[in-house]
Amino acid sequence: MGAIAASLARVDAGVSWLRVLAAAPDDRSGWVRCSDLLADPLRLVDWQVEVADAYGGGDDNGRLTGAGLVLDWYLGAVTLPAAGIFHLDRRVPSLSPDTMLLRLGPGGTVVAVALESSAFRCLVDDPATDEAALVAADLGELATGLRTEVVEHAERLLAAYAPTTRIGRHGRWGAVADALDVAFLTGGWVSGDRARAAADARLVLGDGVGHLVGGSTLHEIVDDNGNWHWTRRRYSCCFVYRAPVGAVCVTCPRVSDEQRRHQATGWL
């Protein structure tokens, strides 16, 4: 097993809601190559409609819930492997849409992602430097590499996505920053070191570099029982609150700090 495949396997073993694979299986049923999806915006529209129907009962005004969730799920599948590997192994995989595939499940959810390219970046002291396409001199340079991979993929995604939705530019790029934050927090759950994962998120997001709308919002809160939890505040909106059975999520900027602490009381 190559270095990047081994890193992907570590991420895959730590999450239950998304399979993270180094290659798609021979049976490609339900799989779509990212570049093929982005080349046909009508497929993005069909995906939004499927999700809108699943969450909005066919009455999702403007498909905003569908558009918001599809954007979140797509970006989550791209950023989770990348941020997870960065956090766990200090490596950065290639995120080219040409070498990434998604598998869609019931209701349009993303249930698996495959990264076919074995190319990656790593630090100079990584034992797998002989396999790496690029070697970074320090962690800051590696973080820049991760940010570049994510932004370049996001540029292609959002260029295709913009004509299909009423979500504005700030909201679309806000979703990219949000996805990175979630991915790092997930990496922290896998490693058991959420404080270091939050530090990684701050390093990669900076103060909002280039298209990214802001820095990491990961922070700790204390609930009504005095227990501490990691959470965040979104830049973008998933629009789930618009669905008939929807509610404002705890990360929504509409939620006050007091409400957030109260909601966290029921968390594990």
Backbone hydrogen bonds in HBPLUS format (Angstrom, degrees):
<---DONOR---> <-ACCEPTOR-->    atom                        ^
c    i                          cat <-CA-CA->   ^        H-A-AA   ^      H-
h    n   atom  resd res      DA  || num        DHA   H-A  angle D-A-AA Bond
n    s   type  num  typ     dist DA aas  dist angle  dist       angle   num
A0006-ALA N   A0002-GLY O   2.95 MM   4  6.18 152.4  2.03 150.8 158.7     1
A0007-SER N   A0003-ALA O   3.02 MM   4  6.31 153.2  2.09 146.4 153.7     2
A0008-LEU N   A0004-ILE O   2.92 MM   4  6.15 159.7  1.96 147.5 152.8     3
A0009-ALA N   A0005-ALA O   2.98 MM   4  6.16 149.4  2.07 141.4 149.7     4
A0010-ARG N   A0006-ALA O   3.16 MM   4  6.48 142.2  2.31 140.4 149.4     5
A0010-ARG N   A0007-SER O   3.12 MM   3  5.18 124.8  2.44  95.9 109.7     6
A0011-VAL N   A0007-SER O   3.22 MM   4  6.64 155.8  2.28 149.5 155.0     7
A0012-ASP N   A0008-LEU O   2.87 MM   4  6.11 165.2  1.89 153.3 158.0     8
A0013-ALA N   A0009-ALA O   2.97 MM   4  6.08 151.7  2.05 142.7 149.2     9
A0014-GLY N   A0011-VAL O   2.98 MM   3  5.25 142.4  2.13 105.0 116.4    10
A0019-ARG N   A0111-VAL O   2.97 MM  92  6.30 168.1  1.99 136.9 138.2    11
A0113-VAL N   A0019-ARG O   2.85 MM  94  6.20 151.3  1.94 157.0 164.6    12
A0021-LEU N   A0113-VAL O   2.89 MM  92  6.17 171.9  1.90 161.9 164.6    13
A0115-LEU N   A0021-LEU O   2.96 MM  94  6.39 157.1  2.01 151.0 153.3    14
A0031-TRP N   A0028-ARG O   2.97 MM   3  5.20 164.3  1.99 128.6 130.9    15
A0104-LEU N   A0030-GLY O   3.09 MM  74  5.70 155.9  2.15 155.0 151.2    16
A0032-VAL N   A0102-LEU O   2.79 MM  70  5.44 147.3  1.89 154.2 165.2    17
A0102-LEU N   A0032-VAL O   2.90 MM  70  5.44 162.7  1.93 154.2 155.2    18
A0036-ASP N   A0033-ARG O   3.04 MM   3  5.31 122.1  2.39 103.6 118.1    19
A0037-LEU N   A0033-ARG O   3.03 MM   4  6.36 157.5  2.08 156.5 163.4    20
A0034-CYS N   A0100-MET O   2.89 MM  66  5.78 173.9  1.90 152.0 153.9    21
A0038-LEU N   A0034-CYS O   2.91 MM   4  6.17 159.7  1.96 155.2 160.6    22
A0035-SER N   A0097-PRO O   3.02 MM  62  4.81 135.9  2.22 129.5 118.2    23
A0039-ALA N   A0035-SER O   3.06 MM   4  6.09 129.5  2.33 133.4 145.5    24
A0040-ASP N   A0037-LEU O   3.26 MM   3  5.53 159.7  2.30 105.5 111.6    25
A0043-ARG N   A0040-ASP O   2.85 MM   3  5.68 147.5  1.96 126.5 134.2    26
A0044-LEU N   A0041-PRO O   2.97 MM   3  4.96 120.3  2.34  94.6 110.2    27
A0045-VAL N   A0041-PRO O   2.95 MM   4  6.37 151.9  2.03 149.9 157.8    28
A0046-ASP N   A0042-LEU O   2.90 MM   4  6.18 161.0  1.94 146.8 151.5    29
A0047-TRP N   A0043-ARG O   2.98 MM   4  6.14 152.3  2.05 140.4 148.0    30
A0048-GLN N   A0044-LEU O   2.92 MM   4  6.22 157.5  1.97 148.3 154.2    31
A0049-VAL N   A0045-VAL O   2.92 MM   4  6.20 159.3  1.96 155.1 160.5    32
A0050-GLU N   A0046-ASP O   2.96 MM   4  6.21 157.6  2.01 147.2 153.1    33
A0051-VAL N   A0047-TRP O   3.05 MM   4  6.34 162.1  2.09 152.5 156.6    34
A0052-ALA N   A0048-GLN O   2.79 MM   4  5.97 158.8  1.83 150.5 157.5    35
A0053-ASP N   A0049-VAL O   2.84 MM   4  6.01 158.2  1.89 150.7 155.9    36
A0054-ALA N   A0050-GLU O   3.04 MM   4  6.26 152.2  2.12 140.7 148.5    37
A0055-TYR N   A0051-VAL O   2.92 MM   4  6.12 153.8  1.99 153.1 159.3    38
A0056-GLY N   A0052-ALA O   2.56 MM   4  5.18 146.2  1.67 142.4 153.1    39
A0057-GLY N   A0053-ASP O   3.13 MM   4  4.91 126.6  2.42 123.6 124.9    40
A0059-ASP N   A0056-GLY O   3.07 MM   3  5.43 163.4  2.09 113.0 118.3    41
A0063-ARG N   A0060-ASP O   2.89 MM   3  5.13 166.7  1.91 131.0 131.5    42
A0067-ALA N   A0063-ARG O   2.78 MM   4  5.97 165.2  1.80 159.1 163.8    43
A0068-GLY N   A0064-LEU O   2.79 MM   4  5.83 160.2  1.83 147.5 153.1    44
A0069-LEU N   A0065-THR O   2.96 MM   4  6.08 164.8  1.99 151.4 155.3    45
A0070-VAL N   A0066-GLY O   2.96 MM   4  6.01 164.6  1.98 149.9 154.7    46
A0071-LEU N   A0067-ALA O   3.12 MM   4  6.15 162.0  2.15 141.7 146.9    47
A0072-ASP N   A0068-GLY O   3.04 MM   4  6.23 159.0  2.09 143.1 149.1    48
A0073-TRP N   A0069-LEU O   2.79 MM   4  5.97 169.1  1.81 158.4 161.1    49
A0074-TYR N   A0070-VAL O   2.89 MM   4  5.95 165.4  1.91 152.3 156.5    50
A0075-LEU N   A0071-LEU O   3.06 MM   4  6.11 171.6  2.07 149.8 152.1    51
A0076-GLY N   A0072-ASP O   2.81 MM   4  5.87 148.2  1.91 144.9 154.9    52
A0077-ALA N   A0073-TRP O   3.05 MM   4  6.21 151.2  2.14 143.6 149.5    53
A0077-ALA N   A0074-TYR O   3.12 MM   3  5.32 121.5  2.47  99.6 113.4    54
A0078-VAL N   A0074-TYR O   3.18 MM   4  6.54 139.7  2.35 144.2 155.5    55
A0079-THR N   A0075-LEU O   2.88 MM   4  6.03 167.3  1.89 155.3 158.4    56
A0080-LEU N   A0076-GLY O   2.98 MM   4  5.74 158.8  2.03 143.8 148.9    57
A0083-ALA N   A0079-THR O   2.78 MM   4  5.82 175.2  1.78 164.9 165.9    58
A0084-GLY N   A0080-LEU O   2.85 MM   4  5.64 154.1  1.92 145.0 153.7    59
A0085-ILE N   A0081-PRO O   2.98 MM   4  5.99 160.2  2.02 142.5 147.2    60
A0086-PHE N   A0082-ALA O   3.01 MM   4  6.18 159.4  2.05 146.0 152.4    61
A0087-HIS N   A0083-ALA O   2.90 MM   4  6.04 163.7  1.92 149.5 153.6    62
A0088-LEU N   A0084-GLY O   2.89 MM   4  5.99 166.1  1.91 150.3 154.7    63
A0089-ASP N   A0085-ILE O   2.81 MM   4  5.38 158.3  1.85 141.3 148.9    64
A0090-ARG N   A0086-PHE O   3.01 MM   4  4.26 135.5  2.21 113.4 119.5    65
A0092-VAL N   A0121-ARG O   2.92 MM  29  4.97 153.4  1.99 138.9 142.3    66
A0121-ARG N   A0092-VAL O   2.82 MM  29  4.97 153.5  1.88 139.8 148.6    67
A0094-SER N   A0119-ALA O   3.26 MM  25  5.83 133.7  2.49 153.5 143.1    68
A0099-THR N   A0096-SER O   3.03 MM   3  5.59 157.3  2.08 117.0 123.1    69
A0116-GLU N   A0099-THR O   2.81 MM  17  5.20 160.6  1.84 171.0 169.4    70
A0101-LEU N   A0114-ALA O   2.97 MM  13  5.13 155.1  2.03 144.3 151.1    71
A0114-ALA N   A0101-LEU O   2.90 MM  13  5.13 157.3  1.95 145.4 149.4    72
A0103-ARG N   A0112-ALA O   2.89 MM   9  5.00 153.0  1.97 145.2 141.7    73
A0111-VAL N   A0103-ARG O   2.88 MM   8  5.78 157.6  1.93 161.8 169.2    74
A0105-GLY N   A0109-THR O   2.67 MM   4  5.15 164.6  1.69 155.1 160.3    75
A0108-GLY N   A0105-GLY O   3.08 MM   3  5.51 141.4  2.23 140.8 137.7    76
A0133-ALA N   A0120-PHE O   2.91 MM  13  5.61 147.9  2.02 151.0 161.4    77
A0122-CYS N   A0134-LEU O   3.18 MM  12  6.74 142.5  2.33 145.0 155.3    78
A0136-ALA N   A0122-CYS O   2.68 MM  14  5.89 167.2  1.70 165.9 168.8    79
A0126-ASP N   A0123-LEU O   3.10 MM   3  5.43 166.8  2.12 115.8 118.2    80
A0129-THR N   A0126-ASP O   3.20 MM   3  5.63 142.7  2.35 127.3 123.3    81
A0131-GLU N   A0128-ALA O   2.92 MM   3  5.50 154.6  1.99 117.3 125.0    82
A0132-ALA N   A0129-THR O   3.16 MM   3  5.02 139.7  2.33  95.8 107.2    83
A0142-LEU N   A0138-ASP O   3.09 MM   4  6.43 153.4  2.17 147.3 155.4    84
A0143-ALA N   A0139-LEU O   2.83 MM   4  6.06 153.1  1.90 149.5 156.9    85
A0144-THR N   A0140-GLY O   3.02 MM   4  6.30 150.5  2.11 142.7 150.4    86
A0145-GLY N   A0141-GLU O   3.05 MM   4  6.35 147.8  2.15 140.6 149.2    87
A0146-LEU N   A0142-LEU O   3.00 MM   4  6.40 150.4  2.09 148.0 155.5    88
A0147-ARG N   A0143-ALA O   2.94 MM   4  6.21 168.0  1.96 153.8 156.8    89
A0148-THR N   A0144-THR O   2.90 MM   4  6.07 155.8  1.96 147.0 153.8    90
A0149-GLU N   A0145-GLY O   3.02 MM   4  6.26 160.9  2.06 147.9 152.1    91
A0150-VAL N   A0146-LEU O   3.01 MM   4  6.28 167.5  2.03 158.5 161.2    92
A0151-VAL N   A0147-ARG O   2.90 MM   4  6.02 169.4  1.91 153.7 157.1    93
A0152-GLU N   A0148-THR O   2.92 MM   4  5.97 164.7  1.94 152.4 156.7    94
A0153-HIS N   A0149-GLU O   3.19 MM   4  6.34 159.3  2.24 144.2 149.4    95
A0154-ALA N   A0150-VAL O   2.84 MM   4  6.03 162.7  1.87 151.7 157.6    96
A0155-GLU N   A0151-VAL O   2.79 MM   4  5.97 150.2  1.88 151.0 158.2    97
A0157-LEU N   A0153-HIS O   2.99 MM   4  6.31 161.4  2.02 152.5 158.5    98
A0158-LEU N   A0154-ALA O   2.77 MM   4  5.86 177.8  1.77 160.1 160.7    99
A0159-ALA N   A0155-GLU O   3.05 MM   4  6.01 145.2  2.18 137.7 146.5   100
A0160-ALA N   A0156-ARG O   3.33 MM   4  6.51 151.2  2.42 140.6 146.6   101
A0160-ALA N   A0157-LEU O   3.13 MM   3  5.39 124.1  2.46 100.8 114.0   102
A0161-TYR N   A0157-LEU O   2.84 MM   4  6.00 144.7  1.96 143.9 155.7   103
A0162-ALA N   A0158-LEU O   2.91 MM   4  5.62 160.4  1.94 142.0 144.5   104
A0164-THR N   A0161-TYR O   2.85 MM   3  5.42 153.4  1.93 122.5 131.5   105
A0165-THR N   A0162-ALA O   3.44 MM   3  5.79 176.0  2.44 116.5 117.7   106
A0172-ARG N   A0168-GLY O   2.87 MM   4  6.16 154.5  1.94 154.2 162.3   107
A0173-TRP N   A0169-ARG O   2.95 MM   4  6.18 173.9  1.96 161.0 161.4   108
A0174-GLY N   A0170-HIS O   2.74 MM   4  5.73 138.9  1.90 137.9 151.0   109
A0175-ALA N   A0171-GLY O   3.02 MM   4  6.18 140.2  2.18 136.8 145.4   110
A0175-ALA N   A0172-ARG O   3.17 MM   3  5.22 126.4  2.47  93.6 106.6   111
A0176-VAL N   A0173-TRP O   3.14 MM   3  5.07 128.4  2.42  92.6 105.8   112
A0177-ALA N   A0173-TRP O   3.27 MM   4  6.67 160.3  2.31 149.8 152.4   113
A0178-ASP N   A0174-GLY O   2.88 MM   4  6.14 160.0  1.92 150.6 156.9   114
A0179-ALA N   A0175-ALA O   2.90 MM   4  6.00 155.1  1.96 140.6 147.0   115
A0180-LEU N   A0176-VAL O   3.11 MM   4  6.42 156.8  2.16 150.0 155.3   116
A0181-ASP N   A0177-ALA O   3.07 MM   4  6.36 161.4  2.11 150.5 155.4   117
A0182-VAL N   A0178-ASP O   2.94 MM   4  6.23 166.9  1.96 158.6 161.3   118
A0183-ALA N   A0179-ALA O   2.90 MM   4  6.03 158.4  1.94 146.8 153.4   119
A0184-PHE N   A0180-LEU O   2.96 MM   4  6.20 158.8  2.00 153.0 157.5   120
A0185-LEU N   A0181-ASP O   2.97 MM   4  6.22 160.4  2.01 151.0 156.9   121
A0186-THR N   A0182-VAL O   2.86 MM   4  6.09 155.2  1.92 150.6 157.5   122
A0187-GLY N   A0183-ALA O   2.90 MM   4  6.18 154.0  1.97 143.0 150.7   123
A0188-GLY N   A0184-PHE O   2.89 MM   4  6.23 145.0  2.02 145.3 154.9   124
A0189-TRP N   A0185-LEU O   3.03 MM   4  6.45 141.4  2.18 141.0 151.4   125
A0189-TRP N   A0186-THR O   3.01 MM   3  5.00 120.6  2.37  95.2 110.5   126
A0190-VAL N   A0186-THR O   2.99 MM   4  6.37 154.6  2.05 151.8 158.7   127
A0191-SER N   A0187-GLY O   2.94 MM   4  6.20 161.6  1.98 150.4 154.9   128
A0192-GLY N   A0188-GLY O   2.75 MM   4  5.50 137.0  1.94 137.2 148.8   129
A0197-ALA N   A0193-ASP O   3.14 MM   4  6.44 154.3  2.21 144.0 151.9   130
A0198-ALA N   A0194-ARG O   2.88 MM   4  6.05 152.2  1.95 143.4 150.1   131
A0199-ALA N   A0195-ALA O   3.06 MM   4  6.34 149.3  2.15 140.7 149.1   132
A0200-ASP N   A0196-ARG O   2.90 MM   4  6.21 149.4  1.99 146.3 154.7   133
A0201-ALA N   A0197-ALA O   2.93 MM   4  6.26 154.0  2.00 147.1 154.1   134
A0202-ARG N   A0198-ALA O   3.00 MM   4  6.29 156.1  2.05 146.8 152.7   135
A0203-LEU N   A0199-ALA O   3.01 MM   4  6.23 150.8  2.10 143.0 151.1   136
A0204-VAL N   A0200-ASP O   2.95 MM   4  6.22 163.3  1.98 156.4 159.7   137
A0205-LEU N   A0201-ALA O   2.91 MM   4  5.93 170.9  1.92 155.0 158.1   138
A0206-GLY N   A0202-ARG O   2.88 MM   4  5.43 139.2  2.05 131.4 141.8   139
A0208-GLY N   A0205-LEU O   3.03 MM   3  5.75 155.3  2.09 142.3 146.4   140
A0212-LEU N   A0209-VAL O   3.08 MM   3  5.37 142.8  2.23 140.6 132.0   141
A0219-HIS N   A0231-THR O   2.99 MM  12  5.69 159.2  2.03 147.1 150.9   142
A0231-THR N   A0219-HIS O   2.88 MM  12  5.69 161.0  1.92 165.2 170.4   143
A0221-ILE N   A0229-HIS O   2.77 MM   8  5.40 153.5  1.84 153.7 162.9   144
A0229-HIS N   A0221-ILE O   2.81 MM   8  5.40 151.3  1.89 156.0 164.9   145
A0223-ASP N   A0227-ASN O   2.76 MM   4  5.41 158.7  1.81 154.2 158.9   146
A0226-GLY N   A0223-ASP O   3.01 MM   3  5.32 165.6  2.03 114.6 118.0   147
A0234-ARG N   A0251-THR O   2.80 MM  17  5.61 170.6  1.81 155.1 156.0   148
A0242-ARG N   A0239-PHE O   3.07 MM   3  5.57 158.3  2.12 111.1 117.7   149
A0243-ALA N   A0240-VAL O   2.96 MM   3  5.44 152.9  2.03 115.0 122.9   150
A0246-GLY N   A0243-ALA O   2.91 MM   3  4.75 162.2  1.95 108.9 113.0   151
A0252-CYS N   A0249-CYS O   3.08 MM   3  5.46 165.0  2.10 114.8 119.5   152
A0255-VAL N   A0252-CYS O   2.97 MM   3  5.54 159.0  2.02 117.1 123.4   153
A0260-ARG N   A0256-SER O   2.89 MM   4  6.12 157.8  1.94 152.1 158.9   154
A0261-ARG N   A0257-ASP O   2.97 MM   4  6.19 158.0  2.02 147.5 152.6   155
A0262-HIS N   A0258-GLU O   3.04 MM   4  6.28 155.0  2.11 145.1 152.2   156
A0263-GLN N   A0259-GLN O   2.88 MM   4  6.13 162.6  1.91 154.0 158.2   157
A0264-ALA N   A0260-ARG O   2.99 MM   4  6.13 150.0  2.08 144.6 152.9   158
A0265-THR N   A0262-HIS O   3.16 MM   3  5.43 152.6  2.24 104.9 113.1   159
A0266-GLY N   A0263-GLN O   3.38 MM   3  6.23 160.9  2.42 120.6 123.1   160
A0267-TRP N   A0264-ALA O   2.98 MM   3  5.22 162.7  2.01 111.7 117.3   161
